[in-house]
Amino acid sequence: MPVIPPWPQPALPELTGQGPPPNSHLTWAWIAALLFSWPLGIPAVVYANRVARKWAEGDVWGARQDSEQAQTFAILSMVFGLALCLFLLT
């Protein structure tokens, strides 16, 4: 007789035909926050941390949206940080 857990189990997204989870860009977000521009890097880290949770909850669209936001903020942080360094060095 199978054991039934006392709480509902979430469906595994890999088994529901939704494809692989989106990239969270967490590494790039932390690098951008620590090395380039922390005001733009912090939102990148926040969005990157939300990707896995939303994917596990079954919110595919939300996970993909947060993945794109994390990538956007990480890129903006790096561009702003590099531009500021070039401006200060010239």
C-alpha positions, 0 to 999 in steps of 0.5 A, a space after each residue: 500500500 503506497 504511503 500518502 504524505 499529509 500535504 499536497 505534493 507539487 507537480 514536477 515541471 519536468 514531468 508536465 511537459 513544460 520543458 527545462 526550467 529557465 536560467 536564473 542568472 544568479 551567478 551573473 547577478 551576484 557578480 554584477 552586484 559585487 563588482 560593478 554596480 550594487 544599486 542595479 545588481 541587487 534587483 538582479 539578485 532578487 529576481 534571480 532568487 525568485 526563479 526557482 521558487 516560481 518554477 517549483 510552484 508551477 508558475 512557468 510564465 512568472 519564472 521566465 519573466 523573473 529570469 529575463 528581469 534578472 538578466 536585464 538588471 545584471 547587464 544594466 549593472 555591468 554596463 553602468 559599472 564599466 561606463 562609470 569606471 571608464 568615465 572616472 579613468 579619463 
